[in-house]
Amino acid sequence: MTSRKTSAPPLLFHLYRAVTALLAPFAYRKVAGRLADHGVSAARQRERMGYPTEPRPVPHTPDGRPAPLLWFHGASVGESLAALSLIDKLAPRLPDAEFLLTSGTATSAEMMAKRMPANCRHQFAPLDATAPVGRFLRHWQPDAALFVESELWPVTLNAAKRSGVRLALVNARLSARSIARWASKPATAAFVMQHFDVLLSQNPQMGQSLIDLGAPADRVHPSGNLKAGSAPLPVDQTALGSVRAELGTRPVWVASSTHRGEEEAVIAAHKALLAETPDLCLLLAPRHPERATEVTALIKKAGLSVARRSAGGALTPETQVYLADTLGEVGTWYALSPIVFLGGSLAPIGGHNPFEVAQAGAAVITGPGYSNFAETYPPLIAAGGAVEVSDASSLAGAVQHWLTDEAALNTARTAARGVVEAQAAALDGVVDLLITHLALTSPSTSN
């Protein structure tokens, strides 16, 4: 199967390519500074300019025939985890392939270092400018590139296409603002969309949006959310055991990935719950731990006692809120409590990943603002695995119901896991689509 050609580049693309070439050195200083702040080495910072820090693997079958090198790109942690779920499904079908995963943040690099399979390596993505992208492609020479969710980088896509790389957009999800912005430049939008050999959208509505932006209809396939197939989050059994011991017989509920404007409702709900269950503990894990001082002030203003995990605060019988202001531990907290409120949903954020909660065996509470998971929450709610709330009062009511009705809670937990398992099983068809449209049949498995 040959890679399909795109239409002639519009004037705006030429302008964008010229401007990004001029601005790349200045953009590099900014992104390199962010990586340096997280302890990333100078050599790895230069990956953003296309300079590799690892040799290109040369994948071959046992009898010496070439096998594919597949490049996946996701912006940050969530997209990288979605890419890993797809790699896990592709690897058994392409046993001789090698995988390259790129992202733009230090946090995602740390996460991938812990979770990548042996035949995968991570690099920071090149800036979307001619020189960095050119260096990257000359070194890695991928056979196919798969961009996750909303990663539409015109220079990168065009250079890869001209190099003969087959392209896919997977788990496609564009915000309403992004769709409107692309729609205001129809020629450029169509030019970008036509680069892809296949586009896999999270739901039919998003698929239609891609077509409206110029993607060829025969290349667009609604495929569900790849995050349903992600491996469960890691659990630190030592930390879990320690917190359980400190809690003793106290009940606990979790509010995770909360944003500014949501903690007030969570704290008010917990204060109301304490009137019914005085020994109840809230484990509060803000989406951005650097906001811990701000959140601590809110808790104290409400008259509640708080212990900060990052400061080594002891979780005593008097601790009403345990502030889990750390990174990489939410899997442990989901294993701690069967009741989890997921933030980013009372504020207009778009919601956060319910698959991770359900995989841990917990039931989900969400606000109405879950647009980023529009294909997931409605069936989850319909099955009883999640409940939607709108404010502090309804949040307190949902938590109280599951605290006092164990049978209802267990039914919800089972339903949540069932919905996620069903969506994960449906992703097998995604692998077939990619292998077909990207011509990825492994020589060792072909006839």
C-alpha positions as CSV (number, residue, x, y, z in Angstrom):
1,M,0.0,0.0,0.0
2,T,1.4,3.4,-1.0
3,S,1.1,6.5,1.1
4,R,-1.5,8.8,-0.4
5,K,-0.5,12.3,-1.6
6,T,-1.9,15.6,-0.3
7,S,-3.0,18.7,-2.1
8,A,-0.6,21.6,-2.8
9,P,0.4,23.5,0.3
10,P,-1.6,26.7,0.9
11,L,0.1,30.1,1.4
12,L,-0.6,30.0,5.1
13,F,1.4,26.8,5.5
14,H,4.4,28.3,3.7
15,L,4.2,31.3,6.0
16,Y,3.9,29.1,9.1
17,R,6.9,27.1,8.0
18,A,9.0,30.2,7.5
19,V,8.0,31.7,10.8
20,T,8.6,28.6,12.9
21,A,12.1,28.2,11.3
22,L,13.0,31.7,12.5
23,L,11.4,31.3,16.0
24,A,12.8,27.8,16.7
25,P,15.9,28.9,18.6
26,F,13.8,31.2,20.8
27,A,11.2,28.5,21.4
28,Y,14.0,26.0,22.2
29,R,15.2,28.2,25.0
30,K,11.8,28.2,26.6
31,V,11.1,24.5,26.4
32,A,14.7,23.6,27.3
33,G,14.3,25.7,30.4
34,R,11.2,23.9,31.5
35,L,13.0,20.5,31.0
36,A,16.0,21.8,33.0
37,D,13.7,22.8,35.8
38,H,12.7,19.1,36.1
39,G,16.3,17.9,36.1
40,V,16.5,16.8,32.4
41,S,20.1,16.7,31.1
42,A,21.4,19.2,28.5
43,A,21.8,16.4,26.0
44,R,18.2,15.3,26.4
45,Q,17.0,18.9,26.1
46,R,18.6,19.0,22.7
47,E,16.2,16.3,21.5
48,R,13.7,19.1,21.1
49,M,16.0,20.4,18.3
50,G,16.1,17.0,16.7
51,Y,19.4,15.8,18.0
52,P,19.0,12.1,19.1
53,T,20.5,10.6,22.2
54,E,20.0,7.0,21.2
55,P,21.0,5.0,18.1
56,R,18.3,4.0,15.7
57,P,17.3,0.4,16.1
58,V,17.4,-1.7,12.9
59,P,14.5,-4.1,13.4
60,H,14.7,-7.4,11.5
61,T,12.9,-10.7,11.5
62,P,14.8,-13.8,12.6
63,D,15.6,-14.6,8.9
64,G,17.1,-11.1,8.4
65,R,14.2,-9.3,6.6
66,P,13.4,-5.7,7.6
67,A,10.7,-5.1,10.1
68,P,9.0,-1.7,10.8
69,L,10.0,1.0,13.2
70,L,6.8,2.7,14.4
71,W,6.8,6.2,15.8
72,F,4.1,7.3,18.3
73,H,3.8,10.9,19.4
74,G,1.7,12.2,22.3
75,A,1.8,15.6,24.0
76,S,2.1,14.5,27.7
77,V,1.3,11.8,30.1
78,G,-2.3,11.0,29.1
79,E,-1.5,10.8,25.4
80,S,1.6,8.8,26.1
81,L,-0.3,6.2,28.1
82,A,-2.9,6.0,25.3
83,A,0.0,5.3,22.9
84,L,1.4,2.6,25.2
85,S,-2.0,0.9,25.2
86,L,-1.9,0.7,21.4
87,I,1.8,-0.4,21.4
88,D,0.8,-3.2,23.8
89,K,-1.9,-4.3,21.3
90,L,0.2,-3.9,18.2
91,A,3.3,-5.7,19.6
92,P,1.9,-9.3,19.5
93,R,0.8,-8.7,15.9
94,L,4.1,-7.2,14.9
95,P,6.6,-9.2,17.0
96,D,9.7,-8.0,15.1
97,A,8.8,-4.3,15.2
98,E,10.5,-1.6,17.2
99,F,8.7,1.4,18.7
100,L,9.7,5.0,19.3
101,L,7.6,7.2,21.6
102,T,8.0,11.0,21.7
103,S,6.4,13.6,24.0
104,G,7.1,17.1,25.2
105,T,7.1,17.0,29.0
106,A,9.5,15.8,31.6
107,T,6.7,14.1,33.5
108,S,5.7,12.0,30.6
109,A,9.4,11.0,30.0
110,E,9.6,9.9,33.7
111,M,6.4,7.9,33.4
112,M,7.4,6.2,30.1
113,A,10.8,5.2,31.5
114,K,8.9,3.1,34.1
115,R,6.3,1.7,31.8
116,M,7.7,1.2,28.3
117,P,8.3,-2.3,27.0
118,A,11.8,-3.4,26.1
119,N,11.3,-2.8,22.3
120,C,10.4,0.9,22.9
121,R,12.4,4.0,23.5
122,H,11.5,7.6,24.4
123,Q,12.8,10.9,23.0
124,F,11.5,14.4,23.4
125,A,9.7,15.5,20.3
126,P,11.4,17.9,17.9
127,L,10.0,21.4,17.7
128,D,7.7,21.9,14.7
129,A,10.2,23.6,12.5
130,T,12.1,22.5,9.4
131,A,15.6,22.0,10.9
132,P,14.7,20.0,14.1
133,V,12.2,17.9,12.2
134,G,14.6,17.2,9.4
135,R,17.3,16.0,11.9
136,F,14.8,13.8,13.7
137,L,13.5,12.1,10.5
138,R,17.0,11.6,9.0
139,H,18.1,9.8,12.1
140,W,15.0,7.7,13.0
141,Q,13.6,7.0,9.6
142,P,10.3,5.6,10.9
143,D,8.1,3.5,8.6
144,A,4.9,4.9,10.1
145,A,4.0,7.7,12.6
146,L,0.9,7.7,14.8
147,F,-0.1,11.0,16.4
148,V,-2.3,10.9,19.5
149,E,-5.4,13.0,20.0
150,S,-4.8,16.6,18.9
151,E,-1.2,16.6,17.8
152,L,-1.5,18.3,14.4
153,W,1.9,19.8,13.7
154,P,2.0,20.9,10.0
155,V,5.7,21.0,9.4
156,T,6.2,17.6,11.1
157,L,3.4,16.0,9.2
158,N,4.4,17.4,5.9
159,A,8.1,16.5,6.3
160,A,7.2,13.0,7.3
161,K,4.8,12.6,4.4
162,R,7.4,13.8,1.9
163,S,9.8,11.2,3.5
164,G,7.4,8.4,2.7
165,V,6.2,7.9,6.3
166,R,2.7,6.5,6.5
167,L,0.6,8.7,9.0
168,A,-2.2,8.0,11.4
169,L,-4.1,10.2,13.8
170,V,-5.3,8.0,16.6
171,N,-7.7,8.6,19.6
172,A,-8.5,11.9,17.8
173,R,-10.0,14.5,20.1
174,L,-10.1,18.2,19.3
175,S,-11.6,20.8,21.6
176,A,-14.5,23.0,20.3
177,R,-12.1,25.9,20.3
178,S,-9.5,24.0,18.3
179,I,-12.1,22.9,15.8
180,A,-13.3,26.4,15.3
181,R,-9.8,27.7,14.9
182,W,-9.0,25.1,12.2
183,A,-12.4,25.7,10.5
184,S,-11.5,29.4,10.1
185,K,-8.6,28.3,7.9
186,P,-10.4,25.7,5.7
187,A,-7.6,25.3,3.1
188,T,-5.0,24.8,5.7
189,A,-7.2,22.5,7.7
190,A,-7.9,20.3,4.7
191,F,-4.2,20.3,3.7
192,V,-3.2,19.1,7.2
193,M,-6.0,16.5,7.5
194,Q,-5.2,15.0,4.1
195,H,-1.7,14.0,5.3
196,F,-3.2,11.1,7.3
197,D,-3.6,7.7,5.8
198,V,-6.1,6.9,8.5
199,L,-7.8,8.9,11.3
200,L,-9.3,7.1,14.3
201,S,-11.7,9.3,16.3
202,Q,-12.9,8.7,19.9
203,N,-16.5,8.9,18.8
204,P,-18.7,9.4,15.7
205,Q,-19.2,13.1,16.4
206,M,-15.5,13.8,16.4
207,G,-15.1,11.7,13.3
208,Q,-17.6,14.0,11.5
209,S,-15.8,17.1,12.8
210,L,-12.6,15.7,11.2
211,I,-14.4,15.2,7.9
212,D,-15.9,18.7,8.1
213,L,-12.3,20.0,8.4
214,G,-11.3,18.2,5.2
215,A,-10.3,14.7,6.2
216,P,-11.3,12.2,3.5
217,A,-14.4,10.4,4.7
218,D,-13.1,7.0,3.7
219,R,-10.1,7.4,6.0
220,V,-12.0,8.3,9.2
221,H,-13.1,5.6,11.6
222,P,-14.7,6.1,15.0
223,S,-12.8,3.7,17.3
224,G,-13.5,4.4,20.9
225,N,-11.0,5.8,23.5
226,L,-7.6,4.1,23.5
227,K,-7.3,4.9,27.2
228,A,-9.7,2.1,27.9
229,G,-6.9,-0.3,27.0
230,S,-4.3,1.2,29.1
231,A,-2.6,-0.9,31.8
232,P,-3.8,-0.2,35.4
233,L,-1.9,2.5,37.2
234,P,0.9,1.2,39.4
235,V,0.2,0.8,43.1
236,D,2.9,1.4,45.8
237,Q,2.0,-1.4,48.1
238,T,4.2,0.0,50.9
239,A,2.6,3.4,50.8
240,L,-0.9,1.8,50.5
241,G,-0.3,-0.4,53.5
242,S,1.1,2.5,55.5
243,V,-1.9,4.8,54.8
244,R,-4.3,2.0,55.5
245,A,-2.7,1.3,58.9
246,E,-2.9,5.0,59.8
247,L,-6.6,5.1,58.8
248,G,-7.4,1.9,60.8
249,T,-11.2,1.4,60.6
250,R,-12.0,4.9,59.4
251,P,-13.9,5.3,56.1
252,V,-12.3,7.3,53.4
253,W,-13.2,8.8,50.0
254,V,-11.0,10.2,47.3
255,A,-11.2,13.4,45.3
256,S,-8.7,13.2,42.6
257,S,-7.4,15.6,39.8
258,T,-9.2,18.6,41.2
259,H,-8.7,22.0,39.7
260,R,-9.0,25.6,41.0
261,G,-12.6,26.3,41.6
262,E,-13.5,22.7,42.5
263,E,-11.8,22.2,45.8
264,E,-14.3,24.5,47.5
265,A,-17.2,22.2,46.5
266,V,-15.2,19.1,47.6
267,I,-14.3,20.6,50.9
268,A,-17.9,21.8,51.5
269,A,-19.2,18.3,50.6
270,H,-16.7,16.7,53.1
271,K,-17.8,19.1,55.8
272,A,-21.4,18.1,55.3
273,L,-20.5,14.4,55.3
274,L,-18.6,14.8,58.6
275,A,-21.9,15.7,60.3
276,E,-23.1,12.2,59.5
277,T,-19.8,10.3,59.7
278,P,-17.5,12.2,62.1
279,D,-14.5,9.9,61.5
280,L,-14.6,10.1,57.7
281,C,-11.4,11.0,56.0
282,L,-11.0,12.8,52.6
283,L,-7.9,12.1,50.6
284,L,-7.6,15.1,48.3
285,A,-5.2,14.8,45.3
286,P,-5.1,18.1,43.3
287,R,-4.3,17.8,39.6
288,H,-1.4,20.2,40.1
289,P,0.4,19.4,43.4
290,E,2.2,22.8,43.2
291,R,-1.2,24.3,44.3
292,A,-0.9,22.6,47.6
293,T,-0.4,25.8,49.7
294,E,-3.5,27.3,48.0
295,V,-5.6,24.2,48.7
296,T,-4.3,23.9,52.3
297,A,-5.5,27.5,52.9
298,L,-9.0,26.6,51.6
299,I,-9.2,23.5,53.9
300,K,-8.1,25.5,57.0
301,K,-10.5,28.3,56.0
302,A,-13.3,25.8,56.2
303,G,-12.2,24.9,59.7
304,L,-11.0,21.4,58.9
305,S,-7.7,19.8,59.9
306,V,-5.2,18.8,57.2
307,A,-2.0,16.9,56.8
308,R,0.2,17.4,53.7
309,R,1.8,14.2,52.3
310,S,4.7,16.1,50.7
311,A,5.6,17.7,54.0
312,G,5.5,14.3,55.8
313,G,2.3,15.3,57.7
314,A,1.1,12.5,59.9
315,L,-2.3,11.0,59.1
316,T,-3.7,10.9,62.7
317,P,-7.2,10.1,64.0
318,E,-7.8,13.9,64.1
319,T,-6.8,14.4,60.4
320,Q,-10.0,15.3,58.4
321,V,-8.3,15.9,55.1
322,Y,-5.2,14.2,53.9
323,L,-3.7,16.3,51.1
324,A,-1.9,14.0,48.7
325,D,0.2,16.7,47.0
326,T,2.6,14.4,45.2
327,L,3.0,13.1,41.7
328,G,2.7,9.5,40.4
329,E,0.6,8.1,43.3
330,V,-3.0,8.3,42.2
331,G,-3.0,4.6,41.4
332,T,-2.3,4.0,45.1
333,W,-5.1,6.2,46.1
334,Y,-7.6,4.6,43.7
335,A,-6.7,1.3,45.4
336,L,-7.3,2.8,48.8
337,S,-10.9,3.8,48.4
338,P,-13.8,2.4,46.4
339,I,-15.4,5.9,46.1
340,V,-13.6,8.4,43.8
341,F,-14.7,11.8,42.7
342,L,-12.8,12.8,39.5
343,G,-12.2,16.5,39.1
344,G,-11.9,18.6,36.0
345,S,-15.6,18.1,35.7
346,L,-17.3,20.6,38.1
347,A,-15.0,23.3,36.5
348,P,-15.1,23.6,32.6
349,I,-12.0,21.4,32.1
350,G,-13.4,18.4,30.2
351,G,-13.0,15.7,32.9
352,H,-10.3,13.1,33.6
353,N,-9.7,9.5,32.9
354,P,-12.4,7.2,34.5
355,F,-10.8,4.0,33.1
356,E,-8.0,4.2,35.7
357,V,-10.5,4.5,38.5
358,A,-12.6,1.6,37.3
359,Q,-9.6,-0.6,36.7
360,A,-8.6,-0.1,40.3
361,G,-12.0,-1.4,41.4
362,A,-13.6,1.9,42.4
363,A,-16.9,3.6,41.4
364,V,-16.8,7.0,39.8
365,I,-18.4,10.4,40.7
366,T,-18.1,13.1,38.1
367,G,-19.4,16.6,37.4
368,P,-21.2,17.4,34.2
369,G,-18.1,18.8,32.4
370,Y,-16.7,15.5,31.0
371,S,-16.5,16.5,27.3
372,N,-13.0,14.9,26.9
373,F,-14.6,11.6,27.6
374,A,-18.0,12.1,25.9
375,E,-17.9,8.5,24.5
376,T,-17.2,7.0,27.9
377,Y,-19.2,8.6,30.7
378,P,-22.7,8.2,29.3
379,P,-22.5,4.4,29.1
380,L,-20.7,4.4,32.4
381,I,-23.5,6.4,34.0
382,A,-26.2,4.4,32.3
383,A,-24.7,1.2,33.6
384,G,-24.5,2.6,37.2
385,G,-20.7,2.6,37.4
386,A,-20.6,6.3,37.7
387,V,-22.9,9.0,39.0
388,E,-23.1,12.7,37.9
389,V,-23.2,15.5,40.4
390,S,-23.5,19.3,40.0
391,D,-22.4,20.9,43.2
392,A,-21.3,20.3,46.8
393,S,-24.7,19.1,48.0
394,S,-25.2,16.5,45.3
395,L,-21.6,15.4,45.7
396,A,-22.1,14.9,49.4
397,G,-25.3,12.9,48.6
398,A,-23.5,10.6,46.2
399,V,-20.7,9.8,48.6
400,Q,-23.1,9.3,51.5
401,H,-25.2,6.9,49.5
402,W,-22.2,4.7,48.7
403,L,-20.8,5.0,52.2
404,T,-24.1,3.7,53.7
405,D,-25.2,1.2,51.1
406,E,-22.4,-1.4,50.6
407,A,-24.5,-3.4,48.1
408,A,-25.1,-0.4,45.9
409,L,-21.4,0.5,46.0
410,N,-20.4,-3.0,45.0
411,T,-22.9,-3.0,42.2
412,A,-21.5,0.3,40.9
413,R,-17.9,-1.0,41.1
414,T,-18.7,-4.1,39.1
415,A,-20.6,-2.0,36.5
416,A,-17.7,0.4,36.1
417,R,-15.2,-2.4,35.6
418,G,-17.6,-4.1,33.1
419,V,-18.0,-1.0,30.9
420,V,-14.2,-0.4,30.8
421,E,-13.5,-4.0,29.9
422,A,-16.1,-3.9,27.1
423,Q,-14.6,-0.7,25.7
424,A,-11.1,-2.2,25.9
425,A,-12.1,-5.4,24.1
426,A,-13.6,-3.2,21.3
427,L,-10.1,-1.8,20.6
428,D,-8.9,-5.0,19.0
429,G,-10.6,-3.7,15.8
430,V,-8.3,-0.6,16.0
431,V,-5.3,-2.8,15.4
432,D,-6.8,-4.3,12.3
433,L,-7.5,-0.9,10.9
434,L,-4.0,0.4,11.5
435,I,-2.3,-2.7,10.1
436,T,-4.5,-2.4,6.9
437,H,-4.2,1.4,6.3
438,L,-0.6,1.7,7.3
439,A,0.6,-1.5,5.6
440,L,2.1,-2.8,8.8
441,T,2.0,-6.6,8.1
442,S,5.1,-8.0,9.7
443,P,7.3,-10.1,7.3
444,S,7.6,-12.8,9.9
445,T,3.8,-13.2,10.1
446,S,2.9,-12.8,6.4
447,N,2.4,-15.7,4.0
